[in-house]
Amino acid sequence: MKTRVAMIFGGKSVEHEVSVISGIQAILSMDTDKYEVIPIYMNKKNEMYIGDDIGKIEAYKDIKGLLGRSTRVIMVNENGRVKLISFPIRKFGKNQEIEIDIAFPVVHGTNVEDGAFQGYLKTLGIPFVGCDVTASAIGMDKYIMKAVLKEGNVPVLDAKLYTLSDYKEIDTLLDSVEKELGYPVIVKPVNLGSSVGISVAKNRVELTNSIDDAFRYSTKVLVEHAITKLREINCSVLGDENEAEASECEEPLHTEDILSYEDKYVSNAKGSGSKGMASVSRKIPADISAELRTEIREMAVRSFKLLGCNGVARIDFMIDEDNGKLYFNEINTIPGSLSFYLWEPVGIPYKELLSRMIELCLKRARTEESLTFTFDTNILNSASFGGSKGGSKR
């Protein structure tokens, strides 16, 4: 009997469209001898839909029409099994019900990749592919991520974090950046990916514009020194916090100071179909020495384990060519296209990669089933609030 996998993509995120591409790519590459795939599209309100055309990329040219001929569903746990049930639930007649074994979120960005959606799936009680709640949240928050990696002696650039209260005093914020970091700097929303809201500032006017833009997407903004002679190398990792392995390394090519959203998803996609991150101009393998390749791959695995990741992640590194120093930049806990193009060069085709991610999900589920989550006590038998007015005694 095939394992029924709910492949979920979309969601309330500025990376919504990228997620649709990644999700449908994955659906088309699944091992259909082992898995029955149920495509689930989440619209920008996080409402879930299933239907005959949900797994077809051409249908997303007219999303309104697609939803009109699809069925909205909700997830319900009934007697320990999770089902997709048509919504609104009919009082009369039969509701559509589809039982699922595993959830496979291929979602990117805030509200879906940051632990929020993972927490929902965990509460429902369905095994899900990828990072757990904590690792997802830490991986999305660039500032907390830096703190965890520093503790593990992974080299990261120092950064300053600014909140909305700082933004209200914009001149003080600008003075702080100029005094403590100097120019040039990179300004980033603290919890977004796909280079959305990220820009380089080389003077006060550009810094003001960069801060304004970043706060459009997040309530917290990170500012760090920008490496003038920057070289970027990326590496993917597959595994969990106990065992993991690294992919081939790549060097993405970009047209500006940083790899932009357009570099990733627009400029190289013309004429190449819906390839997502697989369409980015890049060198695979990266043109680096064997020693540097080993160092990056080892640091990638160590960082992946430190952050408690699971499944597949992509880690982006920076090299300061002025001094040769290597820095961890950021992690994508659900990377665009699931970084399949980095695994094929080391002998792992996309179909196998997806199957191994599912196996890691089931391994985690078995481990969690062996843990104790209840504690027998009679405390409620003797509980009292001291009468109708309440009160407590301890």
N, C-alpha and C positions, 0 to 999 in steps of 0.2 A: 504493500500500500504506500502511495506517495505521501511525502510530508507536504502539508498545505502551508505555503508561505505567503503572507500578506506583504507585498512590496509597496511601501508607502513613500510618497514623494509630494513635493509642493510645500504648502504651509504658509503661515503668516510670517514672512521674512522678505527682506530686500533681495535675497538670493533665491526667490521662488522659482523663477524661470530656469535658473541653472539646475535646481533640484529636479525639475521635470525632465530635463535632458539626461541627467545622471541616472534617475530612476528608470527611465525607459531603456536606456543603454543596458542597465543591469538585467531588466526583464528579458531582453532579447538574447542575453548571454547565459541565462540560467540552464542548468542541466535538467531538462524536462523529463528525463527518464527517472530521476530521483524526486523531483519536486513539482508540485502543482502550484503555479503562481497566480495569486489574486492581485491584480494591480489596484491600488487605492490612491486616488488623487485627493489631496487636501487643498481646498481653495484658500484664498487669502484671509478667510475667517476661521481657518482650521476645521472647516466642515468636510467630512469624508464622503467620497463618491466612488461607486463601482459601476461598471458597465462594459459593453462590448468594445467601445472605442477608447476607454480610459488608457489602455496601453499602447495607443497609436499616436506617434508624435505629430502626424499631420492634423489630427483632430484639435490640437491646441492653437490652431490659427483662429478658431472661433470657439472660445471657452464657454461663452454663454450658450451657444447651440449645443456644445458637448454636454454641459450639465443638464440641459433640458431633456436630453434623451438618456440620461444616466440616473442612477438611484442613490439617494443619500442614505448613508448607513451610520450606525453608532456601534461601538464595541460594548459587549455585555459579558460578564463572567457569570455563567450559570453552572452550578455544581462542579466548579473547578475547570470548566472548559470555556474558552472565549469564543464568542460568536459575533459575526457581523449581522446586525438586524436592521432591516429597512426602517427609515424614520421620515416622517412621524409614524409611530406605531398605530396600526389600524385597530379599531375596537371590534370591527367585524371583518371576516375574511382572513386569509392567511398572510402573515408577514413573511417576507423573504429572510431566510436565515442561512448563513454559511459559517461553518465551524472552521477555525484556523488554528494551526499548531504553533506557528512562529511569526513574529512581526519582524520585518526587515526595513527599518527606516533608512531611506536614502535622502536625507533632508539636510539643508545647509542654513546656518545662520541663527540669529536670535529667535527665541520662542520654540525652536524645534531641535536644534543641535546642541543647545546649551544646558541640557539636563531637564528642561521643563517637560518635553515630550517623553523623554526616557522615564521620568518620574511617573507620568501618566500610565505608561505601559507596565511599569513595575507594580503600580498600585492595582492595575487590572489583573495582574498575575499571569501575564503571558511572557514566555521567553522572547527576548529581542536581541537582534544582532548589533554588535558594536559596543561602544563604551557604555559603562554604567552611569548612573546619575552623577556621582561625584567627579569622575574623570571628565565627563562631558562638560560639566560646569566649570571646572578648573581650566580645561583646554580652551574654552571660549573666552574666559576672562584673562586677557593678556597680562594684567598686572599681578593677579594672584598666581598665574602660571610662572611668571618670572621669580616670584618669591619661593615657590616650591622648588624650582630648578636650581636657584642659588644655594638653597639648603643642601642640594645634592651635588654641589660643585660643578654644575654645568654652566659654561660661560654665557652670560646674557648681557645685553647693553643696559646700563642704568637708565631709568626713566622716571618721569614725574607724572603723577596722576592728578587730574583736575575734575571737580564736580560742578554741578549747576550753580552752587553757591559761589564757587570761584569765578564762574563765567559771568556772574552779575557784576563782579569787580574786574572787568576785562583788562584795564590798564595794569592793575596789580599782577594779574595772571601773566601778561606779556612781559612785565618787568622781571618776574620770577624766571621765566624761560630764558630770557636774555642773560640774566645773571648766573644761573645755575647750569645751563646747557650751552648757550651760545648758538650761533648759526653755522651751518644749516641744521634744521631739525626735521624729523618726521612726525606728523600729527595723525593719530589714529583713534577712531572710536574703540573703546576698550573691549567690545564684545562682538565685532563683526568680522566677516571673512570676505573673500573674493575681491579684495582691495577696495571695497566700497567705503567712501568717506576718508580715504587715506591720501595724504599729499605731503610734498616737501615744501618747506618754507625757508627762504634765504634772507629775508628781511622782515621788518615789523609789519609792513602792509600785507605781505604774503602770509605771515603768521596769523594775522587777524582773520584773513579770509579762510585759512585752513581750520582755525578753531571754530569759526562760524559753521563751516561745512560739516565738521566732525560731530558737533553737537546737534546737527539735524537728525543723526542716526542713533545717538546714544546719550545717556545721562552722565556718562563718565568718559573722559578723553585722556589718552596717553600721549605724552610727548617725550621723544628720545632723540639723542644726537644722531644725525644722519651721517653715515659713512660716505665720504666724498668719492673714493674709488671703490665702489661696491661690486662684488661679484656674488651672485646668488646660486646656491646649489641646493637641490631638494632630494629627499630620500624618503621612501615609504617604509613602513614597518607592519608586519603581520604577526599576530600572536596575542598574548595576554601578559599580565604582570609577572608571570612566572617563566614563560618561555616565549621568545620572539625572535624574528629574523628580519634582516634588512633587504630591500630591493636594490636594483641598480640606481645609480645617481644620475640626475639630470641637471642641466643648466638651462633655465628658461631665458629666452631672449625678449627684450622689451624695447619700446620706442622712447620711453621717458626715463626720469630718474628712478622710478620704481615700476614694477610690473603692474599695470593698471587693469581695471575691469575689461576695458576694450581689448587690451593685449590678450587677456585670457579667453574671452568669449566672443568677441565681435570680429576683429580685424582678420583673424586667421580662420574664421569659420566660413567665409565666403567661398562658395563652391565646394565645400568639404562636407556638407550635410550637418546633421546635428551631433557633433562630436564632443561638445563641451570642452573640458580641459584637455582632451586628447588632441584638439586642434591647435593648441598653442605652439608657437615656434620654439623649438628647444633642441638641445644637443643631448642625445642619449646613445652611449654613455657620455657623461660630462668629461670634458677634456681636462682631467686632473691627474696628478701623480697617483701611483698605486698606494703610496703611504697616506695621502690625503683622503683618498677614497675609503681606505680602511678606517681612518680616524672618524670620518663623517658617519659611516655606517655603524660603527660601534657607539658613537655618541647618540645616534638616532635610537638605537635599541635601548640604551641606558635611560634616555629621556622618556621614552614610551613606557618603560617599566616604572620609573619614578612617578609618573603621572597616573599610573594604574589603568592604562588603556587596554582596550580589547578590540579584536577585529582588525581593521586596516586603518591606519592613519598616515598622513603625509607630513613630514617635518621639513620646514624651510630653514636653511642655514645662510649666514652671511659671512663673507670673507672680506676683511679690510685689506685691500691690496697695498696700502701704504706700509703696513707692518706685518702682514701675513696672518693676523689673528682670525680665528674662527669663532663665530657666535651662533648660538641657537636663536632663531628669530621668532617663529611661531609654529604651532601645530594645528592641523586640520583633522579633527577627530572623525569627520565623515567627509573625506576629500572629494572634490569634483571628479566625476568619472571613476570614483573609488581608486584612482591612481593605477588602473589596470595596465596602462602603458609602461609603467615602471617595473611590472612583474613579468611581463612577457619576455624581456631580454634575459631574465635569470631562470627561464624555463617553467614559469607558472602561467598558463593561459587563463583568460578571464573566467571561463567556466569553472576551472579548478579553484581559482581565488574565491569566488562566491561560495562554493561548496565548503571551503575551509573556514570561511567566516561563519557560516551556519553551524559547522561542527564546534567552533569555539563558543558560540552561543549556547549550544546544548551542553557543552562541558561545564559552563558556568551555572546553568540551570541545575545540573546534577549536583554540583558542589553546594549550591544554596539549599537544595532539598535536604542535604545531610546536616544542615545547621539547625539549631534550636531557636525558635522565635517566640516561644511561649514559656511562661514561668508560673507553675501552680502555686496559688496563694489563696488564703481565705480572708484577705484584707477587706473585701467588700461586705463580708458577713458582720464585721464589727464597725463599719464606717458610720459616722454620724456627723451632722453639721450643727449639732447643739440646739435643735429646735427650729422653729419657723423663721427666726431672725438670722439664722446662720451662725457663723463663728467657727473657730478651729482650735484644736488642742494638739500640741505636738511635744 
